[in-house]
Amino acid sequence: MYKVRITVLETTFNERLAGEYGVEGLGCCPFHEEGEVFYADYAKPDGFCDEAWKSIYQFVFALAHGAGKDGGLFYHSDWIRKPGVVISSCNDGIRPVIFKLEATDEPS
């Protein structure tokens, strides 16, 4: 098993949806900031949002167990063009955080 690097690429905010459905004063996710880096294998890293982890853990698990190491791509090669990389997001529909997950050669 290998460590997976998780990088926060973007914290986004949908103003239209927030205006229609969000509570007053809602803004970007307060849990993560662009540029943060975490390492994981099968367990959620310290300081990582529980809900975001639920959304990405299956990709982290796959990468930690070698998915993409042989040059194979996720989803029959019609999604991400770089082996060992997944771009995914948390499940917050108003203020999703976008993550880059990368396989590493660092043993877990």
C-alpha positions as CSV (number, residue, x, y, z in Angstrom):
1,M,0.0,0.0,0.0
2,Y,1.2,3.5,-0.8
3,K,0.4,7.0,0.4
4,V,-1.8,9.2,-1.7
5,R,-1.2,13.0,-1.9
6,I,-4.4,15.0,-1.6
7,T,-4.1,18.6,-2.7
8,V,-6.9,21.2,-2.3
9,L,-7.1,22.7,-5.8
10,E,-10.1,25.0,-5.3
11,T,-12.7,26.1,-2.8
12,T,-15.8,27.1,-4.8
13,F,-19.1,28.8,-4.0
14,N,-22.3,28.9,-6.1
15,E,-23.9,32.3,-5.3
16,R,-27.1,31.5,-7.1
17,L,-27.7,28.3,-5.2
18,A,-26.6,29.9,-1.9
19,G,-29.1,32.7,-2.5
20,E,-31.9,30.3,-3.1
21,Y,-31.1,27.6,-0.5
22,G,-28.3,28.6,1.8
23,V,-28.4,30.2,5.2
24,E,-27.6,33.8,5.6
25,G,-23.9,34.5,5.6
26,L,-22.9,31.3,3.9
27,G,-19.6,31.4,2.1
28,C,-16.8,29.1,0.9
29,C,-16.1,26.0,2.9
30,P,-14.4,26.9,6.2
31,F,-12.6,23.6,6.6
32,H,-10.1,23.7,3.7
33,E,-8.0,26.2,1.9
34,E,-6.5,26.1,-1.6
35,G,-3.0,24.6,-1.6
36,E,-3.5,22.5,1.5
37,V,-1.8,19.0,1.2
38,F,-2.7,15.8,3.0
39,Y,-1.4,12.3,2.8
40,A,-3.6,9.2,3.2
41,D,-4.0,5.5,2.5
42,Y,-7.1,3.9,3.9
43,A,-7.6,6.3,6.9
44,K,-8.8,9.9,6.9
45,P,-6.0,12.3,7.5
46,D,-6.0,14.5,10.6
47,G,-7.7,17.8,10.0
48,F,-9.6,16.5,6.9
49,C,-13.3,17.2,6.6
50,D,-15.4,14.1,7.4
51,E,-17.9,14.8,4.6
52,A,-15.2,15.4,2.0
53,W,-13.5,12.2,3.0
54,K,-16.8,10.3,2.4
55,S,-16.8,11.6,-1.1
56,I,-13.2,10.8,-2.1
57,Y,-12.1,7.8,0.0
58,Q,-12.9,5.2,-2.6
59,F,-10.5,6.9,-5.0
60,V,-7.8,7.3,-2.3
61,F,-8.2,3.6,-1.4
62,A,-7.9,2.6,-5.1
63,L,-4.8,4.7,-5.6
64,A,-3.2,3.5,-2.3
65,H,-3.6,0.0,-3.6
66,G,-1.9,0.6,-6.9
67,A,-4.6,1.8,-9.3
68,G,-2.9,3.8,-12.1
69,K,0.6,2.4,-11.3
70,D,0.6,0.3,-14.4
71,G,-0.4,3.3,-16.6
72,G,-4.1,2.5,-16.4
73,L,-6.6,5.3,-16.2
74,F,-9.8,5.5,-14.2
75,Y,-13.2,4.9,-15.9
76,H,-12.0,3.3,-19.1
77,S,-9.7,6.1,-20.0
78,D,-12.5,8.6,-20.6
79,W,-12.1,10.8,-17.6
80,I,-8.6,11.8,-16.4
81,R,-5.7,11.5,-18.9
82,K,-2.9,11.2,-16.3
83,P,-2.3,7.8,-14.7
84,G,-2.4,7.8,-10.9
85,V,-4.4,11.0,-10.7
86,V,-8.0,11.7,-9.8
87,I,-9.8,15.0,-9.7
88,S,-12.7,14.8,-7.3
89,S,-14.8,17.0,-5.0
90,C,-16.7,16.9,-1.7
91,N,-20.5,16.5,-1.7
92,D,-21.4,20.0,-0.8
93,G,-23.6,21.2,-3.7
94,I,-23.3,24.9,-2.8
95,R,-19.7,25.2,-1.8
96,P,-17.8,22.2,-3.1
97,V,-14.0,21.8,-2.5
98,I,-12.1,20.3,-5.5
99,F,-9.3,17.9,-4.7
100,K,-6.4,16.4,-6.7
101,L,-5.5,12.9,-5.6
102,E,-2.1,11.5,-6.7
103,A,-0.6,8.1,-6.3
104,T,2.9,8.2,-4.8
105,D,5.7,5.7,-4.5
106,E,5.9,6.3,-0.7
107,P,5.0,3.2,1.2
108,S,2.2,3.6,3.7
